[in-house]
């Protein structure tokens, strides 16, 4: 099984392409939810604010984990993103707002779950 990092470094840290992309995607969805520009009406209300805060937490955990070289924070960021993207997908699909957007949200959730499992497996191999 491969490592989750690229062999190159940026600012003295190894590059994790999925975590970097995920942090940007979570930032976009957080902005969308917190400014009430989300797909569907349910996510424009209180539910959207709650999910948006979860997405912001994912971004913060991922960046603090990367810049602070903190594996636990990285894992928390992946877990928060699973929750945020699962909630987004669920609300969008239950409302019937956009099948494509709902399914793509679940793709992000599934990829984040896989990345989380890779982090846990890699940690176990290093110990």
C-alpha positions as CSV (number, residue, x, y, z in Angstrom):
1,X,0.0,0.0,0.0
2,X,1.3,3.4,-0.8
3,X,1.8,6.4,1.5
4,X,-0.7,9.3,1.4
5,X,2.0,11.9,0.8
6,X,4.0,12.9,-2.3
7,X,7.8,12.8,-2.0
8,X,8.1,16.6,-2.5
9,X,7.9,19.3,0.2
10,X,6.3,22.7,0.4
11,X,7.2,24.9,3.4
12,X,9.0,22.0,4.9
13,X,6.0,19.7,4.8
14,X,5.2,16.8,2.6
15,X,2.4,17.4,0.1
16,X,-0.8,15.5,0.6
17,X,-2.7,16.2,-2.6
18,X,-6.1,14.8,-1.5
19,X,-6.1,16.7,1.8
20,X,-5.1,19.9,0.0
21,X,-7.9,19.5,-2.6
22,X,-10.4,18.5,0.1
23,X,-9.6,21.6,2.2
24,X,-10.3,23.8,-0.8
25,X,-13.5,22.0,-1.7
26,X,-14.7,22.2,2.0
27,X,-13.9,25.9,1.9
28,X,-16.0,26.4,-1.2
29,X,-18.9,24.5,0.3
30,X,-18.6,26.4,3.6
31,X,-18.6,29.7,1.8
32,X,-21.6,28.5,-0.3
33,X,-23.6,27.4,2.8
34,X,-22.7,30.3,5.0
35,X,-23.6,32.9,2.4
36,X,-26.8,31.1,1.5
37,X,-25.8,30.3,-2.0
38,X,-26.2,26.5,-1.7
39,X,-28.1,24.1,-3.9
40,X,-31.6,23.7,-2.5
41,X,-33.7,25.5,0.1
42,X,-33.0,23.4,3.1
43,X,-29.2,24.3,3.1
44,X,-30.1,28.0,2.9
45,X,-31.4,27.9,6.4
46,X,-30.1,26.7,9.9
47,X,-29.1,23.3,8.6
48,X,-26.8,24.9,6.1
49,X,-25.2,27.1,8.7
50,X,-24.5,24.0,10.9
51,X,-23.1,22.0,8.0
52,X,-21.1,25.1,6.9
53,X,-19.5,25.3,10.3
54,X,-18.6,21.6,10.1
55,X,-17.0,22.3,6.7
56,X,-15.0,25.3,8.2
57,X,-13.9,23.0,11.0
58,X,-12.7,20.5,8.4
59,X,-10.7,23.2,6.7
60,X,-9.1,24.4,9.9
61,X,-8.3,20.9,11.1
62,X,-6.7,20.0,7.7
63,X,-4.6,23.2,7.6
64,X,-3.5,23.0,11.2
65,X,-2.7,19.4,10.8
66,X,-0.6,20.1,7.7
67,X,1.2,23.2,8.9
68,X,1.7,21.8,12.4
69,X,2.6,18.3,11.2
70,X,-0.1,17.0,13.4
71,X,-1.5,13.6,12.2
72,X,-4.4,13.7,14.7
73,X,-5.7,17.0,13.4
74,X,-5.4,15.7,9.8
75,X,-7.6,12.8,10.7
76,X,-10.1,15.0,12.5
77,X,-10.2,17.1,9.3
78,X,-10.9,14.1,7.2
79,X,-13.7,13.0,9.6
80,X,-15.3,16.4,9.7
81,X,-15.3,16.5,5.9
82,X,-17.0,13.1,5.8
83,X,-19.7,14.6,8.0
84,X,-20.0,17.8,6.1
85,X,-20.2,16.2,2.6
86,X,-22.5,13.4,3.8
87,X,-24.9,16.0,5.2
88,X,-24.7,18.1,2.1
89,X,-25.4,15.1,-0.1
90,X,-28.3,13.9,2.1
91,X,-30.0,17.3,2.2
92,X,-29.7,17.9,-1.5
93,X,-30.9,14.4,-2.5
94,X,-33.8,14.4,0.0
95,X,-35.0,17.8,-1.3
96,X,-34.6,16.7,-4.9
97,X,-32.6,19.8,-5.7
98,X,-29.9,18.3,-7.9
99,X,-29.1,14.6,-8.4
100,X,-25.7,15.4,-9.7
101,X,-24.7,17.7,-6.9
102,X,-26.0,15.3,-4.3
103,X,-24.1,12.3,-5.8
104,X,-20.9,14.4,-6.1
105,X,-21.1,15.3,-2.4
106,X,-21.3,11.6,-1.6
107,X,-18.2,11.0,-3.8
108,X,-16.3,13.5,-1.7
109,X,-17.5,11.8,1.5
110,X,-16.5,8.4,0.2
111,X,-13.1,9.6,-0.9
112,X,-12.6,11.3,2.5
113,X,-13.5,8.0,4.3
114,X,-11.0,6.2,2.1
115,X,-8.3,8.8,2.8
116,X,-9.1,8.5,6.6
117,X,-8.7,4.7,6.4
118,X,-5.4,5.1,4.5
119,X,-4.1,7.4,7.3
120,X,-5.1,4.9,10.0
121,X,-3.5,2.0,8.1
122,X,-0.3,3.9,7.4
123,X,-0.1,4.9,11.0
124,X,-0.5,1.3,12.1
125,X,2.3,0.2,9.7
126,X,4.7,2.9,11.1
127,X,4.2,1.8,14.7
